[in-house]
Amino acid sequence: MKSSLPLLAAVLLGALLPGRACALEPFVADYQVYNSGKVLGDATMQVVPSGSHWRIDLDIRAEHGMMGLAGAAAQQSTVFDLVGDTYRPLSQALVRKVVFSKRQVIGTYDWNKRSARWTGDVKESRQKPIALQDGDMSGLLINLAVIRDAQPGKTLAYRFVDGGRVRPHQYVVAQELESVSVADMGYNAMRVNRVQSGNEETVIWVVEGVPTPVRILQRENGQDTYDLRLVEYRGVN
């Protein structure tokens, strides 16, 4: 994996400033995609300005298969704005591709009507409007919120409104820091586990001062959905 001077500088700065929350800043982060310890492909996460708003994208390209399917890919995007320190979603798009198959879902968060709705390749039961509450976020925005809020021993609670679904998301940050490898270098990271998630498991590793997760592991029914491990990230001018 490649070393990254911006990554090293941010980690060192975070170490000098304990407890400092990461301010939202544009970046592009490159990941490798693993499944059961094997490299399957790569991924890119970015946060960039979008007109007067912001946009977060996650593009996963699993060339050698994901969840047992060859050539799988997933592209997610959420346009959002900032209300104080709150990430407020405005629209969402999801495209999933497998050989001979493509699924596309579009979501709209109307904060004037306080209602969200999804169209496209989504179950009929998930096309009904959902009443919005202050603080509601998409899955991608919750990842950003975890980065912002994580502190050792802290419990984090969010309301997930995404893809026609509403779920409470609760995360617990481990008391002790955990050694992780990023860009061939070792760092101490906060391990953040989602709890009460049924058949789903999500673990996010956060390094103080780095605005993107250094690793995201997601499982369903005991099987890896994806395991993203940071290679490098860079700022966007």
PyMOL commands that set and color helices and strands:
alter all, ss='L'
color gray80, all
select helices_A, chain A and resi 5-16+124-126+139-149
alter helices_A, ss='H'
color red, helices_A
select strands_A, chain A and resi 27-35+38-50+53-62+72-83+86-98+101-110+115-120+130-131+136-137+155-162+165-173+178-182+185-195+200-206+215-220+223-235
alter strands_A, ss='S'
color yellow, strands_A
deselect
rebuild
show_as cartoon
